[in-house]
Amino acid sequence: MAIYERFIGRDRDSFTSLKDAQENYRINCPEDFNFAYDVIDVLGREKPDKRALVWLGNGGEEKIFSFADISRESDRAANFLRRIGIRKGDRVLLVLKRHYYFWILLMGLHKIGAEEVQATSMLMAKDYVYRCNAAKIRCVIVTGEDGCTAHFDEGASECETVEMKFVTGPAEVPGWRSFDREFESTPAEWERPSGEGATKAGDTMFLCFSSGTTGYPKIITHDFRYPLGHIMTGVFWHRCVDGGLHFTVSDTGWMKAMWGKVYGQWLAESAVMVYDFAKFSADAILSVVEKYRVTTFCVPPTMYRMILQADVEKYDLSSLTHCNTAGEALGPDIYNEWLRRTGHKIYEGFGQSESPVMIATLYPWTEPTPGAIGLPVPGYDVHIIDEDCAPVPRGVTGEICVRVPDREKDRPCGLVVNYNFNEAETAEAYRGGWYHTGDTAYRDEKGLFRYVGRNDDIIKSSGYRIGPFEIESVLIEHPAVLEAVVTGVPDPKGIRGFLVKATIVLRPGYTGSPELVKELQNFVKTNTAPYKYPRIVEFTDALPKTFSGKVRRAEIRRRDAEKYGKQ
């Protein structure tokens, strides 16, 4: 019996259909559930030699951890944290990129009930100050790479609650304590706390910050129930193989790591592949898949596009059993090219930093349809509703929402607990008996969800509500287009409300010209409803992006407002 079965009562293959799973899938979360004790320590005792983590350093160094290793080293981490004065409820900022210390410390923090806060190594001084003060960080543990210590120290005097600073790596950094030295000298002796020191399933487990494409990033909090929500992510959607090796390409600074590099995969008893590269290389990623015999694979569409620029066919990818994507909408061109060159379909999913996977194409019950993100997953009652919180008919765009009649009683496992520790902001997200994602979609004639965009991205033109993704998907199928972002700008004649505008990065060898603009406009008219074609086309060398690689549409809209004015 795989360990996830202890929490849902049956094997994933025992469900006969998606309908069966949606009606009968239930998560049994004990009141004192703690992933580090009830999954990792159990596997460490019962299956001690089973692989848990395969780590490949940028310089070729390799380490393989069993579940017994992760259990023991997380005990050491818990003891270390307790020795330096961290207690239940304290908040610790981890900026560790893809170092194996992240997994060990994460489990150690869970064991003492301290709250982990993850962040990317690309933060600047002002970013550290904001996050540390907003989350009331008590201790920071950062990588010795990427100038993290220098960037932090630049704003350290403004970090009001930080008491301790640790840096990983062999180098001594003035003002910083050596994590490696102090950790290695700590005994691996730990017992699960009882009484006041014990954790409950409803306690806060970790915090994360939203991507911050507009304004300051929001604080999103998750409780100890959160990992069990990822049974659906890792076991059902990723189709992780018991004893296999799952590879999600993500830095631990992003929530995608929580989706694809920890909870759901270990609940499936699959090892996690971690490649700590300095710079993304399609050939290096393919080499890892080939050398380590990766079984399940998940990267965002942008990375699939980059990987497909390489000579994919020269690599032996025969170990792969399942491929997934999320984070952005998947264009048909990427799906079809990956299928043609590897023989694998890409199973899309939708979710947020606030949740596990909520909508997905789940094998074997549904087949991927390019351009569709799938159907609601078991455990999440997802609908598309209008501004009055009423479900909309098929074909009509509305907001993706999860039915939550009572936030305290009915909140699905893994869904956000609160925003910014603020009841008013949290209640706004859960208004009307629904959790509001802020994302829009419509259901096609088969009932499949088709992603349209964030609420702010919808373009209202000539009475139509136009989603940018469909136009972008068409544009990037043109051989001249590498990347495309579609926004709306005010119609100077005041007739259409907004005009559709495309901002395009061209592939090498192509140059922007009036002739190419006309060609692209006709291409869109031919491949989608003609009223959606971009009446304005601009070429640019690069698109503004967040740290996590998402296009900053808000920045493009700001530039549009400066150039074209506001309505």
C-alpha positions as CSV (number, residue, x, y, z in Angstrom):
1,M,0.0,0.0,0.0
2,A,1.4,3.4,-1.0
3,I,1.3,5.9,1.8
4,Y,-1.2,8.2,0.1
5,E,-3.8,5.4,0.3
6,R,-3.8,5.8,4.1
7,F,-5.3,9.3,3.6
8,I,-7.8,8.6,0.8
9,G,-8.6,5.0,1.6
10,R,-8.0,3.5,-1.8
11,D,-5.6,3.1,-4.7
12,R,-5.8,5.7,-7.5
13,D,-6.3,2.9,-10.1
14,S,-9.4,1.6,-8.2
15,F,-11.4,4.6,-9.4
16,T,-13.3,3.5,-12.5
17,S,-14.0,7.0,-14.0
18,L,-13.6,10.7,-13.4
19,K,-17.2,10.7,-12.2
20,D,-16.4,8.0,-9.7
21,A,-13.4,9.9,-8.4
22,Q,-15.3,13.2,-8.2
23,E,-18.1,11.6,-6.2
24,N,-16.1,9.3,-4.0
25,Y,-12.6,10.9,-3.5
26,R,-12.2,11.9,0.1
27,I,-9.2,13.0,2.1
28,N,-9.0,11.9,5.7
29,C,-6.8,14.4,7.5
30,P,-6.1,13.5,11.1
31,E,-6.4,16.4,13.5
32,D,-2.7,16.3,14.3
33,F,-1.5,15.7,10.8
34,N,2.1,16.8,10.1
35,F,3.7,15.8,6.8
36,A,7.2,15.5,8.3
37,Y,6.1,13.0,10.9
38,D,3.2,11.2,9.3
39,V,4.7,10.8,5.8
40,I,8.5,11.2,5.9
41,D,9.2,9.6,9.2
42,V,6.8,6.7,8.5
43,L,8.5,6.1,5.1
44,G,11.9,6.4,6.8
45,R,10.9,3.6,9.2
46,E,8.9,1.4,6.8
47,K,10.8,1.9,3.6
48,P,14.2,3.3,4.8
49,D,16.2,2.5,1.6
50,K,13.7,3.9,-0.9
51,R,15.0,6.8,-2.8
52,A,13.6,10.2,-1.9
53,L,15.8,12.8,-3.5
54,V,18.3,12.7,-6.3
55,W,20.4,15.9,-6.3
56,L,22.7,17.1,-9.1
57,G,24.9,20.1,-8.4
58,N,25.9,22.6,-11.1
59,G,29.4,21.3,-11.0
60,G,28.4,17.7,-11.4
61,E,28.3,16.8,-7.7
62,E,25.7,14.2,-6.9
63,K,23.9,13.2,-3.7
64,I,21.1,10.6,-3.3
65,F,19.0,10.7,-0.2
66,S,16.7,7.8,1.0
67,F,13.6,8.4,3.0
68,A,15.6,7.3,6.1
69,D,18.2,10.0,5.2
70,I,15.5,12.7,4.9
71,S,13.9,11.6,8.2
72,R,17.2,11.6,10.0
73,E,18.5,14.9,8.6
74,S,15.2,16.7,9.2
75,D,15.5,15.5,12.8
76,R,18.9,17.2,12.8
77,A,17.4,20.3,11.3
78,A,14.6,20.4,13.9
79,N,17.3,20.1,16.7
80,F,19.4,22.8,15.0
81,L,16.5,25.2,14.8
82,R,15.5,24.5,18.4
83,R,19.1,25.1,19.6
84,I,19.3,28.5,17.9
85,G,16.1,29.6,19.6
86,I,13.4,29.0,16.9
87,R,10.1,27.9,18.3
88,K,6.6,26.9,17.1
89,G,5.1,29.8,15.3
90,D,8.4,31.6,14.5
91,R,8.9,32.5,10.8
92,V,12.1,31.5,8.9
93,L,13.0,32.8,5.5
94,L,14.6,30.3,3.2
95,V,16.5,31.5,0.1
96,L,18.3,28.3,-1.0
97,K,17.6,28.0,-4.8
98,R,17.8,24.2,-5.4
99,H,20.1,23.1,-2.7
100,Y,19.2,19.9,-0.9
101,Y,19.3,21.9,2.4
102,F,15.9,23.3,1.4
103,W,14.1,19.9,1.7
104,I,15.9,19.1,5.0
105,L,15.1,22.4,6.6
106,L,11.6,22.4,5.3
107,M,10.9,19.1,7.0
108,G,12.7,20.3,10.1
109,L,10.6,23.5,10.3
110,H,7.5,21.3,10.0
111,K,8.6,19.2,12.9
112,I,8.9,22.1,15.3
113,G,5.9,23.9,14.0
114,A,7.8,27.0,12.8
115,E,6.6,28.6,9.6
116,E,8.6,28.5,6.5
117,V,8.7,31.4,4.0
118,Q,10.3,30.8,0.7
119,A,11.9,33.3,-1.6
120,T,14.0,33.6,-4.8
121,S,17.7,34.4,-4.7
122,M,17.0,37.2,-7.2
123,L,15.5,39.5,-4.5
124,M,17.0,43.0,-4.0
125,A,17.4,44.9,-0.7
126,K,13.9,46.5,-0.9
127,D,12.4,43.0,-1.6
128,Y,14.0,41.5,1.5
129,V,12.9,44.5,3.6
130,Y,9.3,44.2,2.5
131,R,9.1,40.4,3.0
132,C,10.8,40.4,6.3
133,N,8.7,43.1,7.8
134,A,5.4,42.0,6.3
135,A,5.9,38.4,7.5
136,K,7.7,39.3,10.7
137,I,10.7,37.1,9.9
138,R,12.8,36.1,12.8
139,C,15.6,34.1,11.1
140,V,16.9,34.1,7.5
141,I,18.9,31.3,5.9
142,V,20.3,32.1,2.5
143,T,22.6,30.7,-0.2
144,G,26.1,32.1,-0.4
145,E,25.5,32.5,-4.2
146,D,24.0,35.4,-6.3
147,G,25.1,38.1,-3.9
148,C,22.2,37.2,-1.5
149,T,24.1,38.3,1.7
150,A,25.1,41.6,0.2
151,H,21.6,42.4,-1.1
152,F,20.1,41.5,2.3
153,D,22.7,43.5,4.2
154,E,22.0,46.6,2.1
155,G,18.5,46.8,3.8
156,A,19.2,44.8,7.0
157,S,18.9,47.8,9.2
158,E,15.3,48.2,8.1
159,C,14.3,44.6,8.8
160,E,12.6,45.1,12.1
161,T,12.2,41.5,13.4
162,V,15.2,39.6,12.0
163,E,17.4,38.4,14.8
164,M,19.6,35.7,13.1
165,K,21.3,35.4,9.7
166,F,22.8,32.2,8.4
167,V,24.6,31.6,5.0
168,T,25.2,28.2,3.4
169,G,28.4,27.3,1.6
170,P,32.1,27.2,2.5
171,A,32.9,30.9,2.4
172,E,32.9,33.0,5.6
173,V,30.7,36.1,5.3
174,P,31.2,38.9,7.9
175,G,28.1,39.3,10.0
176,W,26.6,36.0,9.0
177,R,26.8,32.6,10.8
178,S,27.8,29.5,8.9
179,F,24.8,27.3,8.5
180,D,26.9,24.3,7.3
181,R,29.3,24.3,10.3
182,E,26.6,24.7,12.9
183,F,24.2,22.3,11.2
184,E,26.8,19.5,10.8
185,S,27.8,19.7,14.5
186,T,24.1,19.3,15.6
187,P,23.1,15.8,16.8
188,A,20.3,14.1,14.8
189,E,18.2,13.5,17.9
190,W,14.6,14.5,18.0
191,E,11.2,13.4,19.4
192,R,7.8,14.5,18.2
193,P,6.6,17.2,20.6
194,S,3.5,16.7,22.6
195,G,1.2,19.1,24.5
196,E,1.7,22.8,23.7
197,G,4.6,22.0,21.4
198,A,2.6,19.7,19.1
199,T,1.1,20.9,15.8
200,K,-2.5,20.7,14.7
201,A,-3.7,20.3,11.1
202,G,-5.2,23.8,11.2
203,D,-2.0,25.5,12.4
204,T,-0.2,27.7,9.9
205,M,2.6,25.6,8.2
206,F,4.1,28.1,5.7
207,L,3.6,31.4,4.0
208,C,4.4,32.5,0.5
209,F,4.2,35.7,-1.5
210,S,2.2,36.2,-4.7
211,S,4.2,36.9,-7.9
212,G,3.6,40.6,-7.5
213,T,2.8,41.6,-11.1
214,T,0.8,44.5,-9.7
215,G,1.6,46.3,-6.4
216,Y,3.2,44.6,-3.4
217,P,3.0,40.8,-3.3
218,K,0.3,39.4,-1.1
219,I,1.0,37.0,1.8
220,I,-0.7,33.7,1.3
221,T,-0.9,31.3,4.2
222,H,-1.3,27.5,4.2
223,D,-2.0,25.1,7.1
224,F,-0.7,21.6,7.8
225,R,-3.5,20.1,5.7
226,Y,-2.0,21.6,2.6
227,P,0.3,18.7,1.6
228,L,-2.6,16.3,1.4
229,G,-4.2,18.6,-1.2
230,H,-1.3,17.6,-3.4
231,I,-2.3,13.9,-3.5
232,M,-4.3,15.1,-6.5
233,T,-1.3,17.0,-8.0
234,G,1.4,14.4,-7.6
235,V,-0.4,11.1,-7.5
236,F,-3.3,11.7,-10.0
237,W,-2.2,14.5,-12.3
238,H,1.6,14.0,-12.5
239,R,0.9,10.3,-12.4
240,C,4.1,9.9,-10.3
241,V,5.5,6.4,-10.4
242,D,6.0,4.5,-7.1
243,G,9.8,4.1,-7.0
244,G,10.2,6.4,-10.0
245,L,11.8,9.8,-10.4
246,H,9.8,13.0,-10.9
247,F,11.4,16.1,-12.4
248,T,9.7,19.5,-12.1
249,V,12.1,22.3,-13.2
250,S,11.6,25.0,-10.6
251,D,13.6,27.0,-8.1
252,T,12.5,26.5,-4.5
253,G,11.8,30.2,-4.3
254,W,8.5,29.6,-6.2
255,M,5.3,27.8,-5.2
256,K,5.8,25.5,-8.3
257,A,8.4,23.8,-6.1
258,M,5.7,22.9,-3.6
259,W,3.6,21.6,-6.4
260,G,6.2,19.5,-8.1
261,K,9.2,18.9,-5.8
262,V,8.0,17.9,-2.4
263,Y,4.5,16.8,-1.1
264,G,2.6,15.1,-3.9
265,Q,5.6,13.3,-5.2
266,W,6.7,11.9,-1.8
267,L,3.0,10.9,-1.1
268,A,3.3,8.9,-4.4
269,E,6.6,7.4,-3.0
270,S,8.4,8.8,-6.1
271,A,11.8,10.2,-5.7
272,V,12.3,13.9,-6.6
273,M,14.9,14.9,-9.2
274,V,16.7,18.2,-8.3
275,Y,19.1,19.7,-10.8
276,D,20.8,22.8,-9.3
277,F,21.8,24.5,-12.5
278,A,23.1,28.1,-12.7
279,K,21.6,28.8,-16.1
280,F,18.8,27.0,-18.0
281,S,20.0,24.8,-20.8
282,A,17.6,22.7,-22.9
283,D,20.4,20.2,-23.6
284,A,21.3,19.9,-19.9
285,I,17.7,19.3,-18.9
286,L,17.3,16.6,-21.6
287,S,20.6,15.0,-20.5
288,V,19.3,14.8,-16.9
289,V,16.1,13.1,-18.1
290,E,18.2,10.6,-20.1
291,K,21.0,9.9,-17.6
292,Y,18.8,9.6,-14.5
293,R,15.9,7.8,-16.2
294,V,13.3,10.4,-15.2
295,T,9.8,8.9,-15.3
296,T,7.5,11.9,-14.9
297,F,8.2,15.4,-16.1
298,C,6.7,18.9,-15.6
299,V,7.8,22.3,-16.9
300,P,5.9,25.4,-17.9
301,P,5.0,26.0,-21.6
302,T,7.8,28.5,-22.0
303,M,10.4,25.8,-21.0
304,Y,8.8,23.3,-23.3
305,R,9.2,25.8,-26.1
306,M,12.9,26.4,-25.2
307,I,13.5,22.6,-24.9
308,L,12.0,22.1,-28.4
309,Q,14.7,24.4,-29.8
310,A,17.2,21.7,-29.0
311,D,17.9,18.4,-30.9
312,V,15.4,16.5,-28.8
313,E,15.6,13.3,-30.9
314,K,19.2,12.6,-30.0
315,Y,18.3,12.0,-26.4
316,D,16.9,8.7,-25.0
317,L,13.7,9.8,-23.3
318,S,12.2,6.3,-23.2
319,S,12.0,6.3,-19.4
320,L,9.3,9.0,-19.5
321,T,5.8,7.8,-18.7
322,H,3.9,11.1,-18.3
323,C,4.4,14.8,-19.1
324,N,2.6,17.8,-17.6
325,T,2.5,21.6,-17.7
326,A,1.0,24.5,-15.7
327,G,1.8,28.1,-14.8
328,E,0.8,29.5,-18.2
329,A,-1.7,28.4,-20.8
330,L,-0.4,25.8,-23.2
331,G,-0.5,26.6,-26.9
332,P,-1.4,23.9,-29.5
333,D,1.9,24.5,-31.3
334,I,3.9,23.4,-28.3
335,Y,1.6,20.4,-27.5
336,N,1.7,19.1,-31.1
337,E,5.5,19.6,-31.5
338,W,6.3,17.8,-28.2
339,L,4.0,14.9,-29.2
340,R,5.5,14.6,-32.6
341,R,9.1,14.6,-31.4
342,T,8.8,12.6,-28.2
343,G,5.6,10.6,-28.6
344,H,4.2,12.1,-25.3
345,K,1.1,14.1,-24.8
346,I,1.2,17.0,-22.4
347,Y,-1.4,17.0,-19.6
348,E,-2.3,20.5,-18.6
349,G,-3.4,21.7,-15.2
350,F,-4.6,24.9,-13.5
351,G,-4.1,26.1,-10.0
352,Q,-2.5,28.9,-8.0
353,S,-0.1,29.7,-5.2
354,E,-3.3,29.5,-3.2
355,S,-4.1,25.9,-4.1
356,P,-3.0,22.6,-5.4
357,V,-4.2,21.6,-8.9
358,M,-7.9,22.5,-9.3
359,I,-8.6,21.9,-13.0
360,A,-6.7,19.3,-15.0
361,T,-6.6,16.7,-17.7
362,L,-6.4,13.6,-15.7
363,Y,-5.1,10.3,-17.2
364,P,-6.7,7.9,-18.0
365,W,-10.1,9.5,-17.8
366,T,-9.6,12.5,-20.0
367,E,-7.5,13.0,-23.1
368,P,-5.5,16.3,-23.6
369,T,-7.2,18.8,-25.9
370,P,-4.8,21.5,-27.0
371,G,-6.0,24.8,-25.7
372,A,-8.1,23.3,-22.9
373,I,-7.0,23.0,-19.3
374,G,-9.3,20.1,-18.5
375,L,-12.0,19.5,-15.9
376,P,-12.4,20.1,-12.2
377,V,-10.4,17.6,-10.2
378,P,-11.9,15.5,-7.4
379,G,-12.0,17.5,-4.2
380,Y,-12.6,20.8,-5.8
381,D,-16.1,21.9,-6.9
382,V,-15.1,24.4,-9.6
383,H,-17.5,26.5,-11.7
384,I,-17.4,29.5,-14.0
385,I,-19.6,32.3,-12.6
386,D,-20.6,35.8,-13.5
387,E,-20.4,39.0,-11.5
388,D,-23.6,38.0,-9.6
389,C,-22.0,34.7,-8.6
390,A,-24.4,32.8,-10.9
391,P,-23.0,30.0,-13.1
392,V,-22.7,31.0,-16.8
393,P,-23.8,28.8,-19.8
394,R,-21.2,27.0,-21.9
395,G,-19.3,29.3,-24.3
396,V,-19.7,32.3,-22.0
397,T,-16.6,33.7,-20.3
398,G,-16.7,34.1,-16.5
399,E,-14.6,33.8,-13.4
400,I,-13.1,30.5,-12.3
401,C,-14.5,30.0,-8.7
402,V,-14.5,27.2,-6.2
403,R,-17.7,26.5,-4.3
404,V,-17.1,27.1,-0.6
405,P,-20.4,27.7,1.2
406,D,-18.7,28.0,4.6
407,R,-15.0,28.9,4.8
408,E,-14.5,27.2,8.1
409,K,-16.2,24.0,7.3
410,D,-16.1,23.6,3.6
411,R,-12.7,24.9,2.5
412,P,-11.1,22.2,0.3
413,C,-7.8,20.6,1.5
414,G,-4.9,22.8,0.3
415,L,-6.8,26.0,-0.4
416,V,-5.5,29.3,0.9
417,V,-6.3,30.0,4.6
418,N,-5.9,33.8,4.5
419,Y,-4.4,36.8,2.8
420,N,-2.0,39.2,4.6
421,F,-3.4,38.0,8.0
422,N,-6.3,40.3,7.1
423,E,-9.9,39.1,7.6
424,A,-11.4,41.7,5.2
425,E,-9.1,40.7,2.3
426,T,-9.7,37.0,3.0
427,A,-13.4,37.5,3.1
428,E,-13.3,39.4,-0.2
429,A,-11.7,36.3,-1.8
430,Y,-14.3,34.0,-0.3
431,R,-17.4,36.2,-0.9
432,G,-20.8,34.9,-1.8
433,G,-20.0,31.2,-0.9
434,W,-17.3,31.0,-3.5
435,Y,-13.5,31.3,-3.5
436,H,-12.7,33.7,-6.3
437,T,-9.5,32.9,-8.3
438,G,-9.5,36.1,-10.3
439,D,-8.9,34.0,-13.4
440,T,-11.4,33.7,-16.3
441,A,-12.3,30.9,-18.6
442,Y,-15.2,29.4,-20.5
443,R,-16.4,25.9,-21.1
444,D,-16.5,24.6,-24.7
445,E,-19.0,22.3,-26.3
446,K,-17.4,19.2,-24.5
447,G,-17.6,21.0,-21.2
448,L,-13.8,21.4,-21.0
449,F,-12.5,24.6,-19.4
450,R,-10.6,26.9,-21.7
451,Y,-8.5,29.5,-20.0
452,V,-9.0,33.1,-21.0
453,G,-6.9,35.2,-18.6
454,R,-6.8,37.2,-15.4
455,N,-9.9,39.4,-14.9
456,D,-7.7,42.5,-15.6
457,D,-6.6,41.0,-18.9
458,I,-10.0,40.8,-20.6
459,I,-10.4,43.2,-23.5
460,K,-13.8,44.7,-24.1
461,S,-14.0,45.7,-27.8
462,S,-17.1,46.4,-29.8
463,G,-19.3,44.6,-27.3
464,Y,-17.1,41.5,-27.3
465,R,-15.2,40.2,-24.3
466,I,-11.9,39.0,-25.8
467,G,-9.4,36.9,-23.9
468,P,-5.7,37.5,-24.8
469,F,-4.6,33.9,-24.7
470,E,-6.5,32.7,-27.8
471,I,-4.9,35.4,-29.9
472,E,-1.5,34.8,-28.4
473,S,-1.8,31.1,-29.2
474,V,-2.5,31.8,-32.8
475,L,0.3,34.4,-33.1
476,I,3.0,32.1,-31.7
477,E,2.1,29.5,-34.4
478,H,3.4,31.9,-37.0
479,P,7.0,31.1,-37.9
480,A,8.2,34.7,-37.3
481,V,6.9,34.9,-33.7
482,L,8.9,33.8,-30.7
483,E,6.7,35.5,-28.0
484,A,3.5,37.5,-28.0
485,V,1.4,39.3,-25.5
486,V,-2.0,40.8,-26.2
487,T,-3.5,43.7,-24.4
488,G,-6.2,46.3,-25.0
489,V,-5.7,50.0,-25.7
490,P,-8.3,52.7,-25.9
491,D,-9.9,53.3,-29.3
492,P,-9.0,56.9,-30.2
493,K,-12.2,57.2,-32.2
494,G,-14.2,56.0,-29.2
495,I,-16.1,53.5,-31.3
496,R,-14.9,50.1,-30.2
497,G,-14.0,50.9,-26.6
498,F,-10.7,49.1,-26.7
499,L,-8.5,47.9,-29.6
500,V,-6.6,44.6,-29.5
501,K,-2.9,45.2,-29.5
502,A,-0.1,42.6,-29.9
503,T,3.4,43.1,-28.5
504,I,5.7,40.7,-30.3
505,V,9.2,39.4,-29.9
506,L,10.4,38.0,-33.3
507,R,12.5,35.0,-33.9
508,P,16.1,35.5,-35.2
509,G,16.2,36.3,-38.9
510,Y,12.9,38.3,-38.9
511,T,12.5,42.0,-38.9
512,G,9.4,44.0,-38.1
513,S,7.8,45.8,-41.0
514,P,4.4,47.0,-42.2
515,E,4.3,44.0,-44.5
516,L,4.8,41.6,-41.5
517,V,2.2,43.4,-39.5
518,K,-0.3,42.8,-42.2
519,E,0.7,39.2,-42.6
520,L,0.3,38.6,-38.9
521,Q,-3.1,40.3,-38.8
522,N,-4.3,38.1,-41.7
523,F,-2.9,35.1,-40.0
524,V,-5.0,35.7,-36.9
525,K,-8.1,36.5,-39.0
526,T,-7.7,33.1,-40.7
527,N,-7.1,31.1,-37.6
528,T,-9.6,32.6,-35.2
529,A,-12.7,34.8,-35.2
530,P,-11.8,37.8,-37.4
531,Y,-13.0,40.4,-34.8
532,K,-10.2,39.3,-32.5
533,Y,-7.3,40.2,-34.8
534,P,-4.8,42.8,-33.4
535,R,-5.4,46.2,-34.9
536,I,-2.2,47.4,-33.4
537,V,1.1,45.4,-33.6
538,E,4.3,46.5,-32.0
539,F,7.6,44.7,-32.1
540,T,10.0,44.6,-29.1
541,D,13.3,42.9,-28.2
542,A,12.1,41.5,-24.9
543,L,9.0,41.3,-22.8
544,P,9.0,42.6,-19.1
545,K,8.8,39.6,-16.8
546,T,8.7,38.8,-13.1
547,F,11.4,36.9,-11.2
548,S,9.5,33.7,-11.9
549,G,9.5,34.3,-15.7
550,K,5.8,35.3,-16.0
551,V,5.1,38.2,-18.4
552,R,4.3,41.4,-16.5
553,R,1.1,42.3,-18.3
554,A,0.6,45.2,-15.9
555,E,3.8,46.8,-17.0
556,I,2.8,46.5,-20.6
557,R,-0.6,48.0,-19.8
558,R,1.2,50.8,-18.0
559,R,3.3,51.5,-21.1
560,D,0.2,51.3,-23.2
561,A,-1.5,53.9,-21.0
562,E,1.5,56.3,-21.4
563,K,1.5,55.9,-25.2
564,Y,-2.2,55.5,-26.0
565,G,-3.9,57.1,-22.9
566,K,-6.5,55.8,-20.6
567,Q,-10.2,55.4,-21.3
